[in-house]
Amino acid sequence: MDAALGPPQKMADREDDLTPMMRQYFELCSQYDDALVLFQVGDFYEAFCEAAEQVARLCEITLTKREDSTGQYAMAGVPIDNAESYIERLLDAGYRVAVADQVQEPEETTGVVDRAVTRIVTPGTLTEAELLDSDDNNYVAALAGDEEYALALLDVSTGDFYATSDRDRDTIADELGRFDPAEGIVGPDAPTDLLADACVVSPYDERVFDGEQAREKLTEYFGSPESLLASDAEIRACGALLDYAEYARGGEEGRLDYLNHLTRYDPREFMVLDRVALESLELFERRAVHGREGLTLVDVVDETACALGRRKLTDWLRRPLVERERIAARHDAVGELRSAVQTRERLHERLRDVYDIERLVSRIARGRANARDLRSLKETLDVVPGLREALADADCEKLRSLRERLDPLGDVRSLIGDAIREDPEREITEGGIVKPSYDDELARLRETERDGKAWIDDLEASERERTGIESLKVGHNAVHGYYIEVTDANLDSVPDDYERRQTLKNSERYYTPELKEREDEILSAESRADELEYELFCEVRSTVGDESERVQSLADALAELDVLVSFATVAAEYGYTRPVVADPEADDGSDGPAVDGIHVEDGRHPVVERTEESFVPNDVHLDGEEHFAVITGPNMSGKSTYMRQVALIAVLAQAGSFVPASAARIELVDRVFTRVGASDDIAGGRSTFMVEMTELADILDHATERSLVLLDEVGRGTSTADGLAIARAVTEHLHDEVGALTLFATHHHELTSVAERLDGVFNLHFRTHHDDGVVFEHAVERGAAAASYGVEVASTAGVPDGVVDRARDLLDENDAGTNGHRRAGPETGESGIDVVDGRQADRRRANGGSVESSEVDAGPATGEEIPESVRERILGVDVATMTPLDALNTLAQLKRELDD
């Protein structure tokens, strides 16, 4: 999808007729024709003409009129002090916003004040705290290349900068799903649709993707790009992204001086979790509520104390490791912190005082931080010595390494402490931000100001005594300055040296030569002191900004420590255990054999167990000998929960967390695939079945023997015979050609016979029993389920008794009418699968009987004969490609034909 641009800005019929200010406005509109320009006029940001109409409508503000020598035109403005809330509305509406500030003081010119665009606000380049929705990263992306696709990702607010590339388009699509950028730009040789499927695509000058221009831009920041990046396409993507980020931050003035590192990575360095898997497993967003609290995986393992930790936790869960040593290092740290209760609690308490210094230092380096931001950084640095002390006796290498990385930045801490007041004013140009003791000249000016004000404080008492006027008052206002006020009844007592300053209704205001002299001293000292404070503050801010690399390194260490403490807290409070994670052929360092497959004892779903009153733990054993489980059982028995909990345990284990189980041994998983749940793509014209088949094709194309595959009801979007055939073919392919660890939940009970032919396939089912209705035990056992209990589930779900009883009668009629008779449909093939009436077979199994292959599905009685025209139309329907709306329309037409 393309970003919506600002409305066209019409120039006046004759440019010469424009006033200087409006000429300046339209010149900026022409220069930034892909954005909506907000133009500073005094204390407001204004838009004019057509743009004003858009701003007024979207921001719900009054549309006014402005009149000058050229005539009348529309105008709408938002107050600068509250501009971010209005800018957010414009962003939500799809606009990019160019903010044009006054860059010259009005008193410095006799003509129009100079204005320039100081920032372009776009969805992916936000740095303002008011516009960032959460503590999560906010990435902007750049895509380059046609044969090899290169992807660059940058969070302008934190300085996180990544690059990768691959010849496989799907791999890059997976990375876009993983990082979830808010916005992107595309090179002239790259496929726009690949990025457009993931985020808003913004138009930008394609020349920035030129190889030499990109190289020069990267060299300005990091030196030789060849030492950091693996290909020309990566260089072009990264260079273009830097250019776009600078453009958004104000052009030449928008250099990102806090950007100190660029991380090039290979997607295979992490477990792959594509967009489908992230949504199906509900790592970060709820897909459906299912009658319980709307929690996600990150919700239940997030005991972090600060924004840095929350962002790092999200990153670790998005990108679980596939390197055994790094995983073990995290597990070592979690284990030690879990055991050391007092240390863990001390660390957590101190980490609560840590500010989001990644975003702070980026504002500091860009010159947009105020004095309170510097104090927040100092308060974070105050925490570091205590953290280092708490880790002084750490045993594991990971915690000892983190302790060394906790740089106290003593010089920065001292500078801010010496220079910035403890509770500074928010504004940085009006004084009250720098300690007088920091600078001798500032101390002298503030003393002069203080002495002058003290003299004035004493003036009222001394003048009352001198004049005998008890009601005399000394005051001050912004227009007339200091004055002595005397009521009309006492005017006869006014001394000769009083000079009239202002006449009021019942009184007069005066000043004396000495009061005027003191006032001039105070105002001069105060004004010069405010200016000097601003100058000193800017120097301090610049000095701190120069240390941004050290601050960012500290931020990374604090974030890692916070996540490890969080994992340890969750493990201690909810009974998580340390998993053994290793390669199947590796020596895992334990007394047992190397890990082959996934073996979990008493495994639990980390989210469901926190939202249900009770949870039934279950084991899972998948390995080289039995790596494919066919899972049967009624709806609501726990099949989907069971499959998801296996995947979530693998994700947690490889992210470095302990897991909800009594024991777990896990072979390193390279990717989790999910085909779970139904979803239509109505806008894309794809039915549930087409979406299902597309996702299934992706699994079959990319799964490896180290992948974990979750399949739920594959084939249910088409006819029973077709669905069963697809399910059987998928099973055989994954078993014979791929060898992936697979959990396949199905209502096709006939599929359970595959276990008799394929060595690696085995059956699991969820226990149920009948006791005035079906009772789900949520316990998994070897073997196939006896029945689906569809009618019993309907009764339990609250379907009216009359409907349930009628359904049972129809099933009985179906059993009696179809026993031993073949329904019209596909013949049984060489695969050995007999297409059996599933309901009849379920009921036979439930009653302890068996299902003969001769008992094939005979279909329902048709009643009246179906007209040939309707039959032909039904046969001509392509179910696989129908959208839900098409299906409803077709059904309505067929019903009308039958009614006629």
Secondary structure, DSSP 8 states (H G I E B T S, - for coil): -B----------SSGGGS-HHHHHHHHHHHHTTTSEEEEEETTEEEEEHHHHHHHHHHHT---EEEEETTEEEEEEEEEGGGHHHHHHHHHHTT--EEEEEE-S-GGG-SS---EEEEEEE-TTS---TTT--SSS---EEEEE-SSSEEEEEEETTTTEEEEEEES-HHHHHHHHHHH--SEEEE-TTS-HHHHHTTSEE----GGGG-HHHHHHHHHHHHS-GGGT-SSHHHHHHHHHHHHHHHHHTTGGGG--TT----EE--GGGB-B--HHHHHHTTSSS-S--TTS----HHHHH---SSHHHHHHHHHHHHS-B--HHHHHHHHHHHHHHHH-HHHHHHHHHHHTT---HHHHHHHHHTT---HHHHHHHHHHHHHHHHHHHHTTT--SHHHHHHHHH----HHHHHHHHHHB-SS--S-SSSS-SB-GGG-HHHHHHHHHHHHHHHHHHHHHHHHHHHH--TT-EEEEETTTEEEEEEEGGGGGG--TT-EEEEE-SSEEEEE-HHHHHHHHHHHHHHHHHHHHHHHHHHHHHHHHHTTHHHHHHHHHHHHHHHHHHHHHHHHHHHT-B--EEE-TTS--SSSS----SEEEEEE--TTHHHHSS----EEEEE-SSS-EEEEE--TTSSHHHHHHHHHHHHHHHHHT--BSSSEEEEE--SEEEEE-S---BTTTTB-HHHHHHHHHHHHHHH--TTEEEEEESTTTTS-HHHHHHHHHHHHHHIIIII--EEEEE-S-GGGGGGGGT-TTEEEEEEEEEESSSEEEEEEEEES--S---HHHHHHHTT--HHHHHHHHHHHHHHHHHHTT---SS----TT----B-HHHHHHHHHTT----TT-B-------S---HHHHHHHHT--GGG--HHHHHHHHHHHHHHHH-
